[in-house]
Amino acid sequence: MTAPAGGWTTGTIIEIDHPTDRLVRLRLHVDDRVDHMPGQHYVVRLRAPDGYTAQRSYSVASDPDDPLLELMVECLPGGEVSGFLHDIAEVGDVLELRGPIGGWFVWEGDVPAVCLAGGSGVVPVVAMTRYARRLGLHDLLRVVAVGRTWSELPYAAELQRYGAFLALTRENLGDRVAAPPYPAEMETLVHGAERAYICGSVGFASYATRLLQESGMRADAIRVEQFGESG
């Protein structure tokens, strides 16, 4: 199946909240919306009165069946777009959007897959879990989410309810001592998976790729989406 693609349009902020002091969750009504696939992203473009523009890409968190488009944005130091969305944007604001975009990092529920995501890299994986839950494909999607602490990991409670394996690196979680995932913890999750998805920072993506390969995942079955300081 060819991934859908949409052009420039506008989206109105219907809901906005701040799960942490660094995160902002936006739910938007998108005009002439093209239904996305889990794993795709949108570009958000801001335009100043003098014509100056700034734009950044953000993964979609919502299930394709959700009537609103959900984005979870991490406010980065010096980030023009993320800073505006976090500090200034409010319900009723209209944003310029382009999407959905991307055909490589998508999951249709067609193959058993394992996801390994770090920090705000969990966002596209959340879209995949919501899609899997709605369609009864829970057994085909295994998720590992890595964060510093419970409060800093976006969607931690929802991912835990889904059955994801959460690895916190700065605080214990239940009986699990704070640490990144170990190969022994990954092997059962990787077993039987035909594809792997990695999403996170450049450093996390490099670490996660090595970890998956050490756990038995073929290199050519790994799909990576990484982001840098520019968001």
Stockholm file with secondary structure:
# STOCKHOLM 1.0

chainA/1-231         MTAPAGGWTTGTIIEIDHPTDRLVRLRLHVDDRVDHMPGQHYVVRLRAPDGYTAQRSYSVASDPDDPLLELMVECLPGGEVSGFLHDIAEVGDVLELRGPIGGWFVWEGDVPAVCLAGGSGVVPVVAMTRYARRLGLHDLLRVVAVGRTWSELPYAAELQRYGAFLALTRENLGDRVAAPPYPAEMETLVHGAERAYICGSVGFASYATRLLQESGMRADAIRVEQFGESG
#=GR chainA/1-231 SS CCCCCCCEEEEEEEEEECSSSSEEEEEEEETTCCCCCTTCEEEEEEECTTSCEEEEEEEBCSCTTCSSEEEEEECCTTCHHHHHHHHTCCTTCEEEEEEEECSSSCCCSCSCEEEEEEGGGGHHHHHHHHHHHHHTCGGGEEEEEEESSTTTSTTHHHHHHHTCEEEESSSCBTTBCSCCCCHHHHHHHHTTCSEEEEEEEHHHHHHHHHHHHHTTCCGGGEEEEEECTTC
#=GC SS_cons         CCCCCCCEEEEEEEEEECSSSSEEEEEEEETTCCCCCTTCEEEEEEECTTSCEEEEEEEBCSCTTCSSEEEEEECCTTCHHHHHHHHTCCTTCEEEEEEEECSSSCCCSCSCEEEEEEGGGGHHHHHHHHHHHHHTCGGGEEEEEEESSTTTSTTHHHHHHHTCEEEESSSCBTTBCSCCCCHHHHHHHHTTCSEEEEEEEHHHHHHHHHHHHHTTCCGGGEEEEEECTTC
//
